[in-house]
Amino acid sequence: DRAYIGEIEFLGNWYPGKHQPLVDRATWDRVQTLLGEHVYRAHEMTYAGEFIRCGHCGHPITGEHKTKKTKDGERSYIYYRCARYTKAGHPRTRIPEAEFDRQVLALFDRMRVQDDSVREWFQAVLFSQTKDSQAESLAKRAELQRQQTLLVEQQDRLLNLRLSDDIDQSMFARKSTELRDRLAGIKLQLDVVDRSHDETAELASKVFELSQTLKERWLAADYATKRQILEIVCLNCRLDDATLVFEMRKPFDVLTEGLLVSSSREDEI
């Protein structure tokens, strides 16, 4: 119902209204996407959602909840397995979430740095990569602004066609709604581009600090925070038998591989 975003219906078409929208446009678009894709998530699992691929067949690793009865009552556990593990010849491996947590924490252990000069070098690398990504963001923003200008021009031409009676009211309303939706989508993308640069730099810095501090911060983090951490540190992840194999993003790969020697710092930066 487009009334939620401040529009009114008249003779089967939607027009901008004067009432206050009940939800912002971003939320409404997200709901429409979810409804259109029939997405349903009863539980949010840190390592599901195609983050990990099976080393045996290449299909995504999925999660499942299991409830077990104990002397203290029922307890719920999360296990992960390949989506195709029931196929003939496929290993029937199921890994408890606690084991994945242990391996991620071990990864963070390998990223710890004691040398202050190395810490400073790593922060310089993060800053350099952030600057490099800024040019790409500016180019994307320019393209989105170009598309925005074209859509506004289309709105003007559409209005002129209606004023000259070259199109009827129904066609005008239908095309107006389509152009408004496309402009709203462009605006959302522009907002994301404007935010992404600072947010990515800040999150990368926070992840580095996380890798240097208490592991309990990971265990206490919620689902969304854990996924953000994993996705900014890891480029890809593969499950070989019961072992996670991480492909790290730069410059985190340097930390995990132990290549922090003074002779390589200048080349990496």
N, C-alpha and C positions, 0 to 999 in steps of 0.2 A: 504494500500500500504506500504510494508515493506521498500521501498526506503526512507521513512521518517526517519527510524532509522539506515540508513547507509548501507543497503543491496541492492544487485542488482539481477535482475532476469535473468536467463539463461536457456533456454529450459524447462521452466515451474517450475524451482526450484530457491530458493533464497540462495545467498551466501554473506558472509561479503564483503562489498565494501570498497573503499579507500576514498570515498567522505564524507564530513562532514554531520553528521545526522542533519535533519531539526528540530527534536524534541527529547527530552530525552526519554529514554526507559520507565520511570515511566508514563509520560504523554501519550505515545502511548498505553501502556497497559491499562491505565484508559479509554481511548477513545474506545478501543476494547471491554472492559467490558460493557461500557454504550451502545454501539451499539448492542452488543449481547443480552443485557437485554431489549432493546427497552425502555430505561429510558428517560422520558421527564419531565422536571420540568419548567413550565412556570413561576412559582413564588416559592420562598423559604419561607416557613412558619415555624416560630420558634417552634411551638408546634405540627406540623404534623409529618409525617414520622415514625409512630408507636412509638413515644416517650410516648404517653399517651394511656391507655387502658380504655375502657368503663366499669364502675362499674356494669352496668346492664347485659351486655352480654359477656364482655371480648374481644370484637373486637376493633381494633385500632380507635383512634380519628383522623379524617381527617379535613382538612381546606378548605374553599371556599371563593372566593372573591365576594363581592356584591357591586354594584354601585347604589348609591341613588342620586336623583336629589334634590338639595336644592336651596334656593333663591340665594346662592352664586355660584351656578354651581354644577357639579357632584362631588360627594365624594365617595372614595373607602373605603370599610370596609372589614375586615377579620373576619370570624366566624368559630367556630369549632363545630363539631358534630360527633356522632358515625357513622361509615361507614354503619351501619345497622339500622339507626334510622327510616327508612321508613317501616321497618317490622312491622307486626301487633303486637300490644301490647307493642311496644318499645316506651319509652318516646321520644317525639319530642323536645328535648332540643338542642338549638343552643346558644353557648356562644361567645360573642365578644372577640377578642384578648385582648382588653384593660382590660377586667376582669381577664384573665389569668395573664397578666402583674401585675395587682394589687395584686393577690395572691402570685406571686413569690416575689414581693417586700416585702410583709408581711412576707414571709418566711425568707428573708434576715434580716428583722428587728428582728426576734426571734433569729438570730444567732449573734447579736451584743454582744460584751463583753466589759465591762468597766474596769474590774480588770486587771492590768498589769501582775500580776502573772499568771492569767488564760490564758492570751494571750501567755505567754512564754510556759506554759504547752501544749497548743494546737499546737504550732509550734514544740514542742518536739515530740508530737504524729505523726505529719506529717512526721517528719524526720525518726522516728522509722519505720513507715509503708513503707517509701521509701526504707529503708535498707532491709526490709523483701522481698520486690518485686525484689530487685537486684539479689538475688539467683535464683529466677525463670527465670529472664531474661538471666542470664548466662547459665542456663541449656538449655533454648531454643536456645541460640546462638550456643552452642556446638552441638546440634542436627542438626541445619541448616548447620553448617560447615561439619558435617559428611555426610550429603546429598550432599553438594557441592563437596566433595572429591570423592564420588561415581560417580557423574555425569562426573567429569573430567576423571576418570578411564574408564567410558563407552565411552567417546570421543576417548581416546587412543585405546581402543579395536576396535571401529568402524573404525578408520583410518587403523589399521593393517589388518582388514578384507578387506578393499578396496584395500590396497597395494598388498594383496595376491590374488586379484580377486575373493574373496569368495562372494562378493556382487557387483552389478552393480552401475554405477554412479548415477542413479536416486534414488535408495534406499539409497545410501550414503548421497546424498544431502538432502533427506527428513528426515532421521534420524538426520543428523547434525543440521538441522533447529530446530527440536524438542528438541534436547539436549541444544542448545543455548537458546531457549525460557525458558526451565526449569531452566537453570543456571541463567538467568537474573531474573527470579522470586525469586530464592533463594537469590540473591544479594539484591533485593529490601526488602525482609523480614529481612535480616541482617541489612540493613540500618535502618529499622524501629525499630528493637530491640535496636540498638545502641543509637537511639535518644530518645526512649520512656521514659527511666528512668528519664533523666534530665528534659524532657519536662513535664512529669506528676508531678514531684516535684515542678517545677516552676509554673505550672498552678494551682496546689492545693494551693500554697502560695498566688497566685494572687486572687484566688476565696475567700480565707479567708479575704484578704485585702478588696476585693469588699464588702463582707458582713459587714465590719466594717465602710465603708465610704459612700460616697454619692450615693443615689439610682439612680441619673441621669446617672451614668456611665452605668448602665444596659440599660436604655432607649435609650442611644446614641450608644450602641454596635450594630454591624452588625449581620446578621443571624448566620454566622459561629461561632462567638465569643459567642453568647448567647447559642447555642447548646453545645459548649464545656463546658461552665459554668454549664449548667443543667446536663450534663452527668457525670461530675466529682463529682458533689454534690449529685445527686439523683441516686439511684439504680433502682427504678421503680416509676411510677406515674399512679394513677388511678383517673378517673373522676366519682365522686358520685354525681348524679344530676348536680349541677352547681359548685361543690367544688372539687378542686384538692387535692388529698391525696398523699403526698410524702413519699416514703420509702427512707430514707437518707443513703448514704454511711458512713462508719466510717472514721474519727471521727466526721463528721458533724452532725450525729444523736445526739451526746451528746450535742452539742450546741442548737439544735432545741428543744430538750426535757427538757432543763434546768437542766441537771444533773451535773452541774459543781460544785460539792462540794469537799472540800479538801480531804475527806475520800475516794473518788472514783478515784482520779487522779492517784495514784500509780497503781491501778488495771487496769485502762484503758491503761496506757502506757505499 
